[in-house]
Amino acid sequence: MFLPWCAGILGLGLFLFRSLSSPVAKVPGPWYTLFTGLIIKYHEFTATRRVFIHDLHKRYGPVVRIAPNEVSFASLEAIREIYASGGSGYDKTEYYDLFRQFNIKTMFSTLDKHTHSRRKRELADRYAMTNILRENHVSAVRERAEAFVAKCAAIAKSIDVYVYLHCYALDGVTNFMFSPGGLRSLDRAEDFAIMEELTYHQSLQKNLVHYYLPSIVPYLPSFLIPRRSPLTNDYVMTMTNQAQPDLHSLISRLARPDSSLSSLEAAAECKDHMAAGIDTTGDGLCFLMWELSQPQNLRIQDRLYEELQSAPSDTPLDKLPYLDAVIKEGLRCFPPIPMSFPRYVPAGGRTIDGYFLPQDTIVSYRFYPERWLEEKGATERNRLFFAFGTGGRGCTGRNLAMVEMRVLLQAVYSRFRTTVASGMTGCMDIDDQIISSRPKDQMCKLDFARREGLVSTVGEMVEITEWRR
């Protein structure tokens, strides 16, 4: 009886000694984060991880311990060290295995930087702004924006923009990837079904169970199995093997004869970009339009309308400063990516913000910049803009997303004023999922009022159909 007690006390003492003597123990944070990571895992499962971390930063400052082997940073120095030039040795953690497609690691989910760099070279030129702004790509985005506006103009009641913004985002990204085989979910029922399959799901808890408790996966009931997407899979595989894609589409690069990727690897890459493109752009636009539609923000709509109306018709959309400011402020307030972008500290450990962290400590960045419209400090704020990540592993689709958002907002707010519909009962709280952060009830009903003096020119391009869920 005496020996088990001694063993227990010795084990407890060793655990306490290792916890208290770890370099991470010197980092500010709640006492319990010295001993357990269960609290941060609880907040992951309840979709409150980033709110929890943000509150810790407000209490403890720019460096905070959130688990025995995980530290969160909120400073420009940390960005530079972890994600930019100095952070070249910070590999992704195994968390990114959740983002495999067809059980294949994609550019996003591959863990080490060398493999990522090789994959990125396969498609970098397709996401360059020079390619994104080719006339065929921009025309396709504008045509889809007009289809969205046509929906809003034709349906004589409140519009659930959550639905149609995700259709718009899906149509845009698939046209970029698979033209001429892009989807038209705004006006084709069979394509709308793919949007529903990709968008209306509960993925967070199911995927986290598979990540943290893989040994119990074979015994899980069917309702705990991560979502399947047969319609999407069939579409992606068909488009990957299409005979004659457009010359400047993404698939024309990935599936060319001299590509290092197999057909299945190319399909996995495309499905990954497709899933990311619909959720991040669709959710980001939804939160932004909701915020613009609040009574106190109608003046922002008015100023945006004035800029759009006064600009010459040939003004490039990236030369409209207030439009860009509106988009950046929306991304600042409602960043569509719920992750902390976790990385492992490389061999030998590193010192970040004055704290030494041992090898394999997980580090992440969390920062909220100030408003965008003040001239003073504008350069620094742009450097701190983190909505698309930064460094070599920042968001590859950033240019495409910005073009899609600019075109859609220009099409809407040059014609309409939006307000929250009286029948809007859905909760718009941020609900973190595995890929993006969405409105909790996946509903956002707005009223569209045409600006006085404008003649309706929309509704002629597409056949108007109101999809019902």
N, C-alpha and C positions, 0 to 999 in steps of 0.2 A: 504493500500500500504506500510505503514511504517513497519508493523509487518512482512510480508514476507521477506523484506530486512533485518530486524534484525535477523530473524531466519536463513537466509542464511549466514549472517556474523558470527553469533554464531556457526553455523555448520562448516563453514570453519575454524574458529579459533580453535574449538575443534579438527578437523582433523589435523591441523598443530601442535597443542600442543601434541597430542598423537604420531604423527610421529616423532617429534623432541625430545620428552622425552623418547622414546623407547630405551632400551639398545642397540638395533641393530643400532641406529643412530650413536653410537660411532665407529662402524666398518667402515674402509675406503671403499669408493666406489663412483660412480657417484652420484651427488645430486638427480637426478630423481628417483634413486632406493629407496630413502626414502619414496616416495609417491605412486609409482605404480609398479606393476609387469608386465605391458603390454609389456615392452621392452624385457624382457627375454622370454615372451610368443611368441613375434614376431620372435625371433631367433629360438625358438623351431619349429614353423611352417615353417620356411624357412631353416631348417636343418643346422643352423649355431650356435647352442647353445654353443657347447664346444669351437669353435673357438672364439666366443665372450667372454666366461669366461676366456679362456687362455690369451686373449689380456688384459682383466681387471687385471689379476694377474701380467702381465708384467708392468702395470702402477701403481698398488696400493700395490703390495707385496703379501705375502703368505695368507693373510686373506682379503676377499673382499665381500662387500654386493652386491647382485645381484637383490634383491627385498626387499620389506618391511619386509618380514618374511623368507628370504632365504639368507644364507651365504655360500660361497665356501671357502674351505681351501686347502692349498698346502704345507703340512709339515708332517713329520713323526709323530710328536706329535698328530696331528689331526687324522691320521690313527689309532693310538693306542686308542685314546679316543672314536672315533665314531664307528669304525668297529671291534676293537679287544677287549681285556678283559675289559677295562674301558667303552666301549660303549655298554655293554650288554643291557642297557635300551633304546637304540635308535631304536625304531621300524620303520619299513618301512612306507612310506606315501601311501596315496590312489592311487598314480600314478601307483602302481603295479597292481591295478585292471585291467589295460589294458591287462595284461598277463594271464587272465583266459582262460581256455580251456573247451569247452562244458559248458560254464558258471559256471565252478567249479574252486575254488582257488586251485592252485597247491603248491608244496613246495616253488617254487620261488615267487609266487604271494601272498602267505599268509602274513599277515601284522605283526603279533606279533611273537616274538621269541619262545614262548613255543609251539605253534602249529607247527611252522617250525621245531623245534627240534624233535618233535614226528614223523613228516613225514620223516625227514632225517634219522632217525633210521631205517625206513622201507627199505632203499635202500643203506645205507652207505657202506656196505661191497661189493656191486656190483661195486662201483666206486673206491674201494681201488686198489692201484697199483698191489697188489698180484693177484687180480682177473683179472685186465686189461691185465696183462702179461701172463695169461694162454695161452697155446699153441694154443688152438682153436680160441681164440680171435685174437692173433697176426697173426696167419696164414691167418685168414680171411682179416685182414687189409692189409697184404702183397699181397694177391691175388688181392685185389682191386687196390692196387698201381701198380701192374703189368698190370692190365687192363687199367689203365690210361696211363702208359708208352706205352702200345701197341697202343693206339689211336695215341699218338704223333709220334710213329715210322711209323705207317701205312699210315697216311694222308700226302701226299706229297705236303704240302703247309702250310701256316701259320695256327697255331692252336689257336682257341679262348679258352684259358685255363679257363676263367671265367665259361664257361659252364661245362667243364669236372671236374673242381675242386669241383664244387657244387654236381655233380654226385658222385664223390669220397667220399665227406663228408657225403652225404645222405646214400650211401651204407654202409659206416663204422658204422654210429650211429645206423641204423636200424638192422644191423647184431648183434651189441652188445645188442640191446634191445630185438629183436624178433627171434634170431637164433633158428631154421634153416630157418626162414621166412624173412630174411633180403632182402632188395631190391637190384636189379642189374641194376641200371639206366644207367650205362656205356655201357651196351650191351642188354637191353630190352626196347623196345619202350614204353610199358605200364608203366614201372617204370619211364622212362624218363619224362612222362607226370606228374607224381607226383612231380618230381624235379621242373619242370616249374611252377606248381601251387604254390609251396612253395616259389620260388625264385623270379619270375618275377612279381612284384606287386609294388604298391605305397601305403604303409601302414601308413606312418607317419602322414600326415595331417588329414586323415580320422579318425584315432584313437584319435588324439588330440581333434578333434571336439567333439567326443563322450565323452571324458574325461572332457573337460572344459565346454561344453554346452549340457549336457544330456537332458535338457528340450526340445530342438528342434529336437532331434533325430527322433521322430515319423514323422516329417514333411520333412525330408531330401530326396532329389532325390536319385535314386538308385546309381548314380556314386559316391556319398559321403558315401555310406555304406562300412564299412571295408570289406576286401576281404573274400570270402568264400572258403573253401577248401574241397569240397565233396569227391574228390578222396582220399585225405589224411585221412579224417575222416573214410571212409569205410575201408581203409587199416588198420588203427590203431585199429578200433573196431574188425575187423576180427582177427588180430594178438593177441589182448588182450585175446580173447576167444579161442585161438588155444589149441588143446588137449594136446600136448606134447612138450613144449618148451625145449630148452637145459637147463641143470641143472644150469649153471652159467649165464644165460641171465638175463637181468633186469626184464623181465616180469615174469620169474619163481619166483622171489621174491615178486613182487607186487601182483600177482594173486594167490598166494598160499592159501590154505584153511584157515589158521589162520591169514591171513593179515587183518588189520583193514580197508583196503580200499575196497570200492565197485568196481564192474567191471567198472563202468563209471569213478570213481575216478582214478583207475589204468590207464585207457585209457587217461584221461586228463593229467596225469603225463607223460605218454609216448609221447603224442603229443607235450607237452611243451619241453621235452628233444630233440625230433626230430627236431622241428623248430629251437631251439637254436643251435643244433649241425651242421645243414647244413649251416646256415648263418655265424656263427662266424668262424668255421674252414675253410669253403670255401672262405669267404672274406679275412680272415687273410692270407691264403696261396696265394691267388691271388695278394694281395698287395705286399707280400714278393717276389714272383717270378718276378713281374713287377720291383721292385726295384733292384733285383739281375741282371736283364737283361739290366739295363742302362749301357752305354759304360764305365762309370767311375767305375762300380762295377764288371766288368768281372774278375778283380784280386781277388775279394772275391770268385767268383765261382771257380777260379783256386785253391785257397787255400783250399776251401771246398772239391774239387775233390781230392786234394793231401791227405787230412786227411782220406777221405773215402777209397781211394785206398791203403793207407799204413797200415790201421788198419787190424788186423787179422780178418778173416771171422766170428769168433765167438764173436767179440767185441759187447757187448750190446750197443744199440743206445744211451742210456743215459750216456755212458762213452766216448762220442765223444764231447770234449769241444767246438770245433769250430762250429760244427753243432748246439749245444745248443745256442752258442753266436749269430749265425745268426738268429735263431728263436726268441730269446729274443729281438734282435734289431728290427726285423720286427714288433713284437708286441708293442715295445716302440714307433716306428714311426707311426704305423697304428693300434692303439688299436681297436679291432673289436666291442667293446661295446660302443655305443654312449652316454650312460647315465652318470649322475653324482652320481648315487647310493644315491638318496636323503633319508634322515632319519629325524625323528622328535626328537628334544631335549626332554628328559624325564621330568617328573614332578619335579618342584623345580628349573629347569634351570641348566645349566652347564657353567663352564668357560673353554674355549678352546683357546689355543694360546694367553692367556692373556685377552680375551674378554668374558664378561658374556653374555650369550644368554638365553632369557626367554624360558619357556616351549612351545613346539610346533613350535619353529623356525625350518625351514628346513635347514639341513646342508649337504654338499657334499665335496668330495675330488677331487683334480685335481693336478697331479704331473707328470713331465717328467724327468726320471733319465738320467744320463750320459751314455756314451758308455760302453759296457760290457767287452771289451777285456783287459783293463788295470788291472794289478794285484792289484795295490794300490786302496783301497776302494771297492774291489769286494764284500766283505761281506755286507757292508752297501748298495750297489746297489741292491743286491739280496733281502735285507729286504724291499727295496722300490719298488720292482717290483710289479705292481698293475694291470697287464693285466687281471688277473682272480679274482680280488677282494681280500679280506683278511678277516680273522676272521671266525666265525661260519657260516656266510652266504655268504662266497666266492663261487666261481664257483665249483659245484659238479663234473662237467665233465672235470675238468682240466687235470687229468691223461690221460683220453681217448684222449682229443684233442692233448696233447703233443705227445703221441704215434703215432697218425695219421699223424701229421706234420713231425715227425722225419722219419717215414717210407717212406712217399711220397717224401720228399726232398732227402733222401738217394737213392731211386729208380731212380729219375730224374737226379740228379747232379753227380752220379757215372757213368753216361752214356752219358749225353748230356751237351752242353753249350747252354744256351738260350739267345736270343737277341730280341729286340723289332722288330716286323715285319714292313716292309716298308709300308704296307697297313693299319697299325693301326691308325685309325682316331678317336677312341673313347676317351672320356675325363675320366681320371683316378682320378679326384678330389674326395676327400672323400665326400660321400653323406649319411648323417645320416638317418637311418630308425628307426622303432620302436624297433627292436631287435638288429640290427647290423649296422655297417657302411660299405657301399659297394662302388665300383667304380661308379661314376655318370652315365655313359652310359652302365653299366653292360656288358662291353666288354674289353677283354685284349688279343690281338693277339700277339703271340710270335712265333719266329722261333726256331726250335730245330736242332742243329748240333751235330751229333754223335762224341764223342771223338775219336781221331785217335787211332788205335790199338785195338779197342774193337769190338768183333764179335757180331752182332745182335742176341740176344736170346729172344727178346720180340716179341709179335705178334702171338705166337703159342698157348697161353693159352685161348684166347677168340676170338669169331667171331667179326671182325672189322666192325663197322657200324658208319658212320658219321651222327650224328643227325643234322638237320638243323632247325633253328627257323625262 
